[in-house]
């Protein structure tokens, strides 16, 4: 069967490939510690699970509107208004099965072949994958360790011009844990306004911020109508398997994204949406507890990474990833990631999974227990010391 040529441009998310390798080793009896997948190890809050069960008993087993049930769209609009300091109405909200469809649909809707998209590198791999799939041209702004994985404003200005059809930003960031300052957002907003460019603001980790208050680019003057906020329930509410995300955008764009939902998924699961209503409207203590646990784990893993020969690890300000520099070992990223999996029994990702500027780095998720993190650090250090002898 001959595939369409566009399939040659479609990438993947390496975390799931490494997960398959790790599971294969486990099937052979190996004990593997999973630090590769960005999935909180906490259970979904009980009140959210109970709301879904109750919804099923009440008949939430049918189709819903493609943009989402009114109750969830209203809850999202209220929460985004309160947390981003902007006014959002439910007509600006499109609910999707997971947050990825928002980036998928948005790039399909806005990017033609030959259009340029400015996107972070290292960055979430699906950004580049989808841009290339549509025939667009990714223009990468580099996130540098020496700048706490923020970006260089001067370099950024050289990338944005009349050919730019979309700017993508992610803060707190995957894979580095970096956070953009308000001054960074203002630089981006200035260029987006000058050239009238939409901005996809991937804010999926906004609640996992360890210092300061979260600032959305949508709150800056003139930016709400140009910003598409991507968010969801997977990270903050430990609902990865529920597949529930959303986008907030201007009322002109929302119907087009909704049509893409209609043509692809029809709608998001009814019971999942009712769980989302409870997640937003119910108690928020579980979110705060997770954030505190992640903070404790972050401190432990950063200290441990810095004790490994040839490793150097900055302190992430958000999300639940560390992105240590391993150049001191003399090994490349992919070789080291494979070695750590096979020799130490710890699954992690090569920095190159997130773009060419990820070479020389590894990504570890600390969305795992302190016990496993301590065990993983010991195994990695022992394995790396072997190659230093």
VOPAGU-2260 file (C-alpha; in pm, 1 decimal, decimal comma):
REM VOPAGU-2260
SITE   aa  ch    i         X         Y         Z
SITE  UNK   A    0       0,0       0,0       0,0
SITE  UNK   A    1     151,8     330,4    -108,1
SITE  UNK   A    2     135,5     604,0     151,9
SITE  UNK   A    3      69,4     967,2      71,8
SITE  UNK   A    4     392,1    1165,4      53,0
SITE  UNK   A    5     285,3    1386,6     343,8
SITE  UNK   A    6     335,9    1088,4     576,1
SITE  UNK   A    7     709,9    1123,6     522,2
SITE  UNK   A    8     691,8    1456,6     706,0
SITE  UNK   A    9     512,5    1323,9    1012,4
SITE  UNK   A   10     728,4    1272,8    1320,4
SITE  UNK   A   11     650,2    1104,8    1649,5
SITE  UNK   A   12     681,4    1141,5    2024,5
SITE  UNK   A   13     985,9     942,7    2134,2
SITE  UNK   A   14     860,4     898,6    2489,0
SITE  UNK   A   15     617,1     633,7    2370,5
SITE  UNK   A   16     885,8     455,3    2167,9
SITE  UNK   A   17    1114,4     439,4    2471,2
SITE  UNK   A   18     821,4     319,1    2680,4
SITE  UNK   A   19     780,3      24,2    2440,8
SITE  UNK   A   20    1152,2     -61,9    2475,7
SITE  UNK   A   21    1129,1     -37,6    2852,6
SITE  UNK   A   22     821,4    -260,1    2864,3
SITE  UNK   A   23    1001,6    -517,9    2649,1
SITE  UNK   A   24    1287,0    -528,1    2900,7
SITE  UNK   A   25    1035,9    -563,6    3183,2
SITE  UNK   A   26     879,2    -855,8    3000,8
SITE  UNK   A   27    1220,3   -1024,6    3018,9
SITE  UNK   A   28    1232,6    -977,8    3393,9
SITE  UNK   A   29    1428,5    -650,6    3417,7
SITE  UNK   A   30    1335,5    -395,8    3684,0
SITE  UNK   A   31    1290,9     -64,1    3499,9
SITE  UNK   A   32    1234,5     275,4    3660,8
SITE  UNK   A   33    1022,2     489,9    3430,9
SITE  UNK   A   34    1141,4     849,5    3406,1
SITE  UNK   A   35    1064,6     882,8    3035,3
SITE  UNK   A   36     693,1     962,2    3016,5
SITE  UNK   A   37     545,8    1290,1    3141,3
SITE  UNK   A   38     265,3    1131,3    3339,3
SITE  UNK   A   39     189,5    1214,1    3703,4
SITE  UNK   A   40     204,2     904,8    3923,5
SITE  UNK   A   41     -87,0    1030,9    4134,5
SITE  UNK   A   42    -439,5     894,3    4109,8
SITE  UNK   A   43    -709,4    1111,3    3956,8
SITE  UNK   A   44    -883,1    1293,9    4246,1
SITE  UNK   A   45   -1164,4    1085,0    4391,4
SITE  UNK   A   46   -1427,6    1355,6    4347,6
SITE  UNK   A   47   -1348,9    1368,4    3975,5
SITE  UNK   A   48   -1379,4     989,9    3938,7
SITE  UNK   A   49   -1707,4     991,5    4131,4
SITE  UNK   A   50   -1844,8    1266,2    3906,1
SITE  UNK   A   51   -1769,7    1055,2    3599,1
SITE  UNK   A   52   -1938,0     748,5    3749,4
SITE  UNK   A   53   -2242,0     953,5    3841,8
SITE  UNK   A   54   -2254,5    1098,8    3491,0
SITE  UNK   A   55   -2255,1     748,4    3343,5
SITE  UNK   A   56   -2543,9     646,1    3565,1
SITE  UNK   A   57   -2730,0     956,7    3452,3
SITE  UNK   A   58   -2687,5     863,1    3087,5
SITE  UNK   A   59   -2373,6    1048,9    2975,5
SITE  UNK   A   60   -2315,6     792,2    2701,4
SITE  UNK   A   61   -2429,3     984,5    2394,3
SITE  UNK   A   62   -2283,8    1228,5    2144,7
SITE  UNK   A   63   -2216,7    1580,6    2266,2
SITE  UNK   A   64   -2171,8    1907,5    2073,4
SITE  UNK   A   65   -1842,5    1903,7    1884,4
SITE  UNK   A   66   -1713,4    2208,1    2074,9
SITE  UNK   A   67   -1799,8    2052,1    2411,6
SITE  UNK   A   68   -2090,2    2046,1    2653,7
SITE  UNK   A   69   -2207,8    2393,2    2761,1
SITE  UNK   A   70   -2136,8    2323,8    3128,5
SITE  UNK   A   71   -1769,1    2245,4    3067,0
SITE  UNK   A   72   -1716,3    2531,1    2823,8
SITE  UNK   A   73   -1865,2    2768,3    3082,2
SITE  UNK   A   74   -1641,5    2627,0    3357,0
SITE  UNK   A   75   -1333,4    2660,8    3136,5
SITE  UNK   A   76   -1423,0    3016,7    3037,0
SITE  UNK   A   77   -1464,6    3111,5    3402,6
SITE  UNK   A   78   -1138,1    2948,2    3511,5
SITE  UNK   A   79    -932,1    3095,2    3226,7
SITE  UNK   A   80   -1081,8    3440,2    3288,5
SITE  UNK   A   81    -986,9    3423,1    3656,1
SITE  UNK   A   82    -637,1    3281,1    3613,3
SITE  UNK   A   83    -519,5    3474,1    3305,7
SITE  UNK   A   84    -678,1    3807,8    3387,6
SITE  UNK   A   85    -880,7    3823,7    3064,2
SITE  UNK   A   86   -1249,6    3796,6    2978,5
SITE  UNK   A   87   -1342,5    3469,8    2807,7
SITE  UNK   A   88   -1689,3    3356,0    2707,8
SITE  UNK   A   89   -1788,7    2994,8    2635,4
SITE  UNK   A   90   -1808,0    3055,5    2257,9
SITE  UNK   A   91   -1430,7    3098,5    2261,6
SITE  UNK   A   92   -1373,4    2749,4    2403,2
SITE  UNK   A   93   -1329,7    2427,5    2203,1
SITE  UNK   A   94   -1302,3    2101,5    2400,6
SITE  UNK   A   95   -1094,8    1818,2    2253,6
SITE  UNK   A   96    -991,7    1461,0    2347,4
SITE  UNK   A   97    -658,3    1563,8    2496,3
SITE  UNK   A   98    -471,1    1888,0    2433,4
SITE  UNK   A   99    -274,8    1766,8    2129,5
SITE  UNK   A  100    -570,1    1806,6    1890,7
SITE  UNK   A  101    -565,9    2182,3    1956,9
SITE  UNK   A  102    -212,0    2214,7    1820,5
SITE  UNK   A  103    -297,7    1968,9    1540,0
SITE  UNK   A  104    -614,1    2154,0    1436,0
SITE  UNK   A  105    -466,2    2498,9    1477,0
SITE  UNK   A  106    -165,7    2428,1    1256,3
SITE  UNK   A  107    -392,0    2263,7     997,2
SITE  UNK   A  108    -618,9    2567,8    1003,6
SITE  UNK   A  109    -351,6    2838,6     985,1
SITE  UNK   A  110     -45,1    2702,3     804,1
SITE  UNK   A  111     -20,1    2649,6     428,7
SITE  UNK   A  112     269,4    2489,1     242,2
SITE  UNK   A  113     567,6    2723,1     247,8
SITE  UNK   A  114     446,1    2923,8     547,3
SITE  UNK   A  115     691,8    2975,9     831,4
SITE  UNK   A  116     623,5    2887,7    1194,8
SITE  UNK   A  117     851,0    3008,6    1475,1
SITE  UNK   A  118     880,0    2734,8    1735,2
SITE  UNK   A  119    1105,4    2647,0    2032,8
SITE  UNK   A  120    1401,2    2409,0    2011,3
SITE  UNK   A  121    1448,4    2202,6    2218,9
SITE  UNK   A  122    1072,0    2177,9    2226,6
SITE  UNK   A  123     776,7    1941,1    2231,4
SITE  UNK   A  124     831,7    1734,2    1914,2
SITE  UNK   A  125     473,3    1747,9    1789,2
SITE  UNK   A  126     509,0    2119,5    1708,5
SITE  UNK   A  127     772,8    2053,1    1442,5
SITE  UNK   A  128     603,0    1732,7    1329,7
SITE  UNK   A  129     272,1    1903,6    1257,7
SITE  UNK   A  130     431,5    2205,2    1089,4
SITE  UNK   A  131     621,0    1979,6     852,0
SITE  UNK   A  132     310,7    1764,3     795,4
SITE  UNK   A  133     121,7    2066,8     663,2
SITE  UNK   A  134     414,4    2163,5     439,9
SITE  UNK   A  135     510,4    2452,2     664,5
SITE  UNK   A  136     866,5    2552,2     745,4
SITE  UNK   A  137     972,4    2551,2    1112,1
SITE  UNK   A  138    1202,3    2834,7    1219,3
SITE  UNK   A  139    1357,9    2747,5    1552,0
SITE  UNK   A  140    1433,0    2981,7    1837,8
SITE  UNK   A  141    1690,7    2819,6    2058,7
SITE  UNK   A  142    1641,2    2776,1    2432,1
SITE  UNK   A  143    1980,5    2793,8    2595,7
SITE  UNK   A  144    2095,2    2650,1    2926,2
SITE  UNK   A  145    2304,9    2957,6    3007,0
SITE  UNK   A  146    1985,7    3163,5    2991,7
SITE  UNK   A  147    1785,6    2922,8    3212,4
SITE  UNK   A  148    1630,3    2783,8    2893,4
SITE  UNK   A  149    1463,5    3109,5    2803,7
SITE  UNK   A  150    1525,3    3258,3    2460,4
SITE  UNK   A  151    1746,8    3525,7    2306,8
SITE  UNK   A  152    1526,8    3823,6    2208,3
SITE  UNK   A  153    1774,7    3944,4    1946,3
SITE  UNK   A  154    1784,4    3604,7    1781,6
SITE  UNK   A  155    1406,4    3577,0    1801,6
SITE  UNK   A  156    1362,2    3905,0    1613,6
SITE  UNK   A  157    1563,2    3769,6    1319,3
SITE  UNK   A  158    1318,3    3480,8    1279,4
SITE  UNK   A  159     990,6    3673,0    1265,7
SITE  UNK   A  160     882,8    3845,9     943,9
SITE  UNK   A  161     599,8    3875,1     689,6
SITE  UNK   A  162     628,9    3502,5     608,5
SITE  UNK   A  163     559,6    3401,5     969,3
SITE  UNK   A  164     208,0    3262,0    1007,1
SITE  UNK   A  165     229,1    3133,6    1363,9
SITE  UNK   A  166     445,4    3167,8    1675,4
SITE  UNK   A  167     448,2    2879,4    1922,9
SITE  UNK   A  168     551,5    2921,4    2284,8
SITE  UNK   A  169     545,1    2680,5    2576,7
SITE  UNK   A  170     590,6    2798,0    2935,1
SITE  UNK   A  171     655,1    2624,9    3171,7
SITE  UNK   A  172     838,8    2426,6    2911,8
SITE  UNK   A  173     878,0    2065,8    2810,0
SITE  UNK   A  174    1153,3    1934,9    2811,6
SITE  UNK   A  175    1359,5    2191,2    3005,4
SITE  UNK   A  176    1131,6    2316,4    3282,4
SITE  UNK   A  177    1218,6    2671,0    3176,0
SITE  UNK   A  178     975,4    2958,1    3226,0
SITE  UNK   A  179     944,6    3271,3    3012,4
SITE  UNK   A  180     962,0    3599,3    3201,9
SITE  UNK   A  181     709,9    3877,7    3144,8
SITE  UNK   A  182     981,0    4067,2    2955,6
SITE  UNK   A  183    1012,4    3769,7    2717,2
SITE  UNK   A  184     637,9    3764,8    2660,1
SITE  UNK   A  185     642,9    4136,7    2583,4
SITE  UNK   A  186     912,6    4082,9    2318,9
SITE  UNK   A  187     700,3    3814,4    2153,8
SITE  UNK   A  188     384,1    4023,7    2179,9
SITE  UNK   A  189     554,8    4322,5    2018,8
SITE  UNK   A  190     649,8    4119,7    1711,6
SITE  UNK   A  191     316,5    3937,0    1696,7
SITE  UNK   A  192     138,7    4271,7    1697,5
SITE  UNK   A  193     373,0    4429,0    1443,1
SITE  UNK   A  194     319,9    4150,0    1189,1
SITE  UNK   A  195     -31,3    4047,4    1303,9
SITE  UNK   A  196      76,1    3690,6    1381,7
SITE  UNK   A  197    -130,3    3445,8    1590,1
SITE  UNK   A  198      42,4    3290,9    1891,2
SITE  UNK   A  199     -18,1    2936,4    2012,4
SITE  UNK   A  200      47,5    2951,7    2387,6
SITE  UNK   A  201      90,6    2597,6    2517,8
SITE  UNK   A  202       6,9    2647,8    2886,0
SITE  UNK   A  203     -50,0    2284,5    2980,8
SITE  UNK   A  204     194,8    2312,0    3275,2
SITE  UNK   A  205      83,6    2653,0    3402,5
SITE  UNK   A  206     -27,3    2517,3    3740,9
SITE  UNK   A  207     306,9    2344,1    3798,3
SITE  UNK   A  208     505,6    2660,6    3868,3
SITE  UNK   A  209     745,6    2672,9    4162,8
SITE  UNK   A  210     799,5    3043,8    4210,6
SITE  UNK   A  211     621,6    3363,1    4111,2
SITE  UNK   A  212     276,5    3402,5    3958,4
SITE  UNK   A  213     184,2    3264,9    3618,5
SITE  UNK   A  214     165,5    3519,5    3337,9
SITE  UNK   A  215      -9,4    3442,3    3009,2
SITE  UNK   A  216      79,0    3628,0    2692,0
SITE  UNK   A  217    -296,3    3655,7    2632,3
SITE  UNK   A  218    -315,5    3906,7    2916,6
SITE  UNK   A  219     -85,3    4157,4    2743,9
SITE  UNK   A  220    -240,5    4451,7    2554,0
SITE  UNK   A  221    -366,0    4353,4    2209,8
SITE  UNK   A  222    -279,8    3984,9    2254,1
SITE  UNK   A  223    -601,2    3814,3    2359,9
SITE  UNK   A  224    -746,3    3821,7    2007,6
SITE  UNK   A  225    -416,4    3689,5    1865,1
SITE  UNK   A  226    -354,8    3417,5    2125,1
SITE  UNK   A  227    -477,6    3059,8    2123,6
SITE  UNK   A  228    -438,7    2914,8    2472,7
SITE  UNK   A  229    -382,2    2539,6    2480,7
SITE  UNK   A  230    -454,1    2370,7    2812,0
SITE  UNK   A  231    -594,7    2050,0    2952,4
SITE  UNK   A  232    -648,7    1823,2    3249,7
SITE  UNK   A  233    -377,1    1558,7    3205,7
SITE  UNK   A  234     -97,0    1719,0    3406,5
SITE  UNK   A  235    -266,2    1924,7    3677,3
SITE  UNK   A  236    -540,0    1674,3    3762,0
SITE  UNK   A  237    -355,7    1346,8    3687,0
SITE  UNK   A  238    -601,5    1268,8    3406,8
SITE  UNK   A  239    -368,9    1157,5    3125,4
SITE  UNK   A  240    -582,0     858,2    3029,0
SITE  UNK   A  241    -906,4    1053,6    3034,7
SITE  UNK   A  242    -801,2    1248,7    2724,2
SITE  UNK   A  243    -944,2    1591,5    2794,5
SITE  UNK   A  244    -803,0    1919,9    2668,4
SITE  UNK   A  245    -922,0    2249,9    2529,1
SITE  UNK   A  246    -831,9    2559,1    2336,8
SITE  UNK   A  247    -935,8    2918,5    2405,2
SITE  UNK   A  248    -933,2    3146,8    2100,7
SITE  UNK   A  249   -1118,0    3433,0    1937,5
SITE  UNK   A  250   -1476,4    3374,6    1829,3
SITE  UNK   A  251   -1387,9    3392,7    1459,2
SITE  UNK   A  252   -1140,6    3103,2    1476,2
SITE  UNK   A  253   -1335,6    2878,2    1716,3
SITE  UNK   A  254   -1597,7    2758,0    1460,0
SITE  UNK   A  255   -1320,2    2644,6    1222,9
SITE  UNK   A  256   -1144,0    2445,8    1495,3
SITE  UNK   A  257   -1484,5    2301,2    1586,5
SITE  UNK   A  258   -1534,5    2188,2    1224,5
SITE  UNK   A  259   -1204,5    2001,8    1243,4
SITE  UNK   A  260   -1333,0    1832,0    1559,3
SITE  UNK   A  261   -1652,4    1734,9    1378,6
SITE  UNK   A  262   -1457,2    1590,5    1087,5
SITE  UNK   A  263   -1212,7    1395,1    1302,8
SITE  UNK   A  264   -1351,2    1296,4    1644,2
SITE  UNK   A  265   -1715,4    1409,0    1627,7
SITE  UNK   A  266   -1693,1    1503,2    1995,8
SITE  UNK   A  267   -1512,5    1441,5    2322,5
SITE  UNK   A  268   -1639,5    1167,0    2552,8
SITE  UNK   A  269   -1942,7    1284,7    2752,0
SITE  UNK   A  270   -1840,3    1125,8    3082,2
SITE  UNK   A  271   -1487,9    1270,2    3051,0
SITE  UNK   A  272   -1631,7    1617,4    3007,0
SITE  UNK   A  273   -1845,7    1586,1    3318,6
SITE  UNK   A  274   -1533,6    1477,4    3506,1
SITE  UNK   A  275   -1370,8    1795,4    3377,4
SITE  UNK   A  276   -1654,4    2008,8    3514,0
SITE  UNK   A  277   -1596,7    1861,5    3858,7
SITE  UNK   A  278   -1218,9    1902,0    3830,9
SITE  UNK   A  279   -1258,1    2275,1    3769,5
SITE  UNK   A  280   -1549,0    2347,0    4001,9
SITE  UNK   A  281   -1457,8    2109,6    4285,8
SITE  UNK   A  282   -1185,5    2123,1    4553,1
SITE  UNK   A  283    -835,5    2214,0    4433,4
SITE  UNK   A  284    -634,7    2069,9    4723,4
SITE  UNK   A  285    -509,2    1778,1    4513,3
SITE  UNK   A  286    -347,5    2017,1    4265,3
SITE  UNK   A  287    -162,9    2194,6    4545,9
SITE  UNK   A  288     -48,6    1864,2    4698,1
SITE  UNK   A  289      87,4    1746,1    4363,7
SITE  UNK   A  290     272,1    2070,8    4310,4
SITE  UNK   A  291     434,9    2045,3    4653,8
SITE  UNK   A  292     535,0    1683,8    4588,6
SITE  UNK   A  293     684,7    1779,4    4252,3
SITE  UNK   A  294     882,4    2058,6    4418,0
SITE  UNK   A  295    1032,3    1813,9    4668,8
SITE  UNK   A  296    1116,0    1564,7    4393,9
SITE  UNK   A  297    1267,0    1840,8    4180,1
SITE  UNK   A  298    1507,9    1940,7    4453,2
SITE  UNK   A  299    1616,0    1580,4    4507,1
SITE  UNK   A  300    1668,8    1496,1    4141,1
SITE  UNK   A  301    1859,5    1816,1    4062,6
SITE  UNK   A  302    2098,2    1757,7    4352,3
SITE  UNK   A  303    2140,5    1395,7    4248,8
SITE  UNK   A  304    2201,3    1476,4    3882,4
SITE  UNK   A  305    2470,4    1726,3    3974,5
SITE  UNK   A  306    2648,4    1453,6    4172,3
SITE  UNK   A  307    2684,0    1229,4    3865,1
SITE  UNK   A  308    3023,8    1257,9    3692,1
SITE  UNK   A  309    2996,3    1457,9    3369,2
SITE  UNK   A  310    2639,3    1576,4    3440,3
SITE  UNK   A  311    2532,8    1936,8    3502,4
SITE  UNK   A  312    2170,7    2017,2    3584,4
SITE  UNK   A  313    1994,6    2353,4    3617,7
SITE  UNK   A  314    1700,3    2401,7    3852,5
SITE  UNK   A  315    1370,8    2394,7    3656,1
SITE  UNK   A  316    1115,9    2659,2    3748,1
SITE  UNK   A  317     811,1    2468,9    3628,5
SITE  UNK   A  318     667,6    2143,3    3485,7
SITE  UNK   A  319     815,8    1813,3    3612,7
SITE  UNK   A  320    1124,0    1756,5    3400,2
SITE  UNK   A  321    1498,3    1802,6    3439,2
SITE  UNK   A  322    1719,8    1847,9    3136,2
SITE  UNK   A  323    2075,9    1777,2    3249,6
SITE  UNK   A  324    2376,3    1861,6    3034,7
SITE  UNK   A  325    2581,1    1542,7    2983,0
SITE  UNK   A  326    2854,9    1684,4    2759,4
SITE  UNK   A  327    3107,4    1626,4    3036,0
SITE  UNK   A  328    3073,4    1251,5    2985,0
SITE  UNK   A  329    3194,5    1273,1    2625,3
SITE  UNK   A  330    2894,6    1071,1    2508,0
SITE  UNK   A  331    2612,4    1177,7    2276,8
SITE  UNK   A  332    2254,0    1201,1    2398,5
SITE  UNK   A  333    2103,3     901,9    2223,9
SITE  UNK   A  334    2394,6     673,4    2309,9
SITE  UNK   A  335    2375,8     775,9    2675,0
SITE  UNK   A  336    1996,5     734,3    2694,7
SITE  UNK   A  337    2022,5     381,9    2550,5
SITE  UNK   A  338    2308,9     298,6    2785,5
SITE  UNK   A  339    2121,6     419,2    3093,1
SITE  UNK   A  340    1816,8     212,4    2995,1
SITE  UNK   A  341    2007,7    -107,3    2922,5
SITE  UNK   A  342    2281,1     -79,5    3186,6
SITE  UNK   A  343    2102,9     100,7    3470,7
SITE  UNK   A  344    1743,1       3,3    3408,2
SITE  UNK   A  345    1627,8     366,0    3401,9
SITE  UNK   A  346    1417,6     490,0    3110,0
SITE  UNK   A  347    1481,0     848,0    2998,5
SITE  UNK   A  348    1480,9    1042,6    2672,7
SITE  UNK   A  349    1759,7    1170,0    2454,2
SITE  UNK   A  350    1763,4    1548,0    2426,4
SITE  UNK   A  351    1755,2    1504,7    2048,6
SITE  UNK   A  352    1398,8    1377,2    2084,9
SITE  UNK   A  353    1315,1    1746,4    2126,3
SITE  UNK   A  354    1515,2    1883,4    1835,1
SITE  UNK   A  355    1871,4    1929,7    1717,7
SITE  UNK   A  356    1956,5    2172,9    1997,9
SITE  UNK   A  357    1878,7    1900,3    2249,2
SITE  UNK   A  358    2204,2    1725,1    2166,0
SITE  UNK   A  359    2419,9    1697,2    2475,9
SITE  UNK   A  360    2120,0    1669,3    2710,1
SITE  UNK   A  361    1883,0    1407,7    2852,7
SITE  UNK   A  362    1527,3    1451,5    2976,4
SITE  UNK   A  363    1409,7    1285,7    3294,9
SITE  UNK   A  364    1054,2    1312,7    3424,4
SITE  UNK   A  365    1032,1    1333,4    3802,5
SITE  UNK   A  366     662,6    1249,9    3800,3
SITE  UNK   A  367     754,9     938,6    3996,8
SITE  UNK   A  368     797,5     855,2    4363,5
SITE  UNK   A  369    1087,4     984,1    4572,1
SITE  UNK   A  370    1183,0     623,2    4640,5
SITE  UNK   A  371    1215,1     549,9    4269,3
SITE  UNK   A  372    1396,8     877,2    4201,7
SITE  UNK   A  373    1657,5     798,8    4469,2
SITE  UNK   A  374    1696,3     447,4    4330,8
SITE  UNK   A  375    1727,8     576,0    3974,0
SITE  UNK   A  376    1992,3     831,3    4070,6
SITE  UNK   A  377    2201,9     564,1    4236,5
SITE  UNK   A  378    2178,7     335,8    3935,4
SITE  UNK   A  379    2263,7     612,3    3687,8
SITE  UNK   A  380    2563,4     730,2    3888,3
SITE  UNK   A  381    2698,1     375,0    3914,1
SITE  UNK   A  382    2652,4     318,0    3540,5
SITE  UNK   A  383    2813,5     647,6    3441,4
SITE  UNK   A  384    3108,3     594,8    3675,7
SITE  UNK   A  385    3183,8     274,6    3484,8
SITE  UNK   A  386    3247,6     468,4    3163,5
SITE  UNK   A  387    3465,6     719,2    3349,3
SITE  UNK   A  388    3708,8     450,4    3468,6
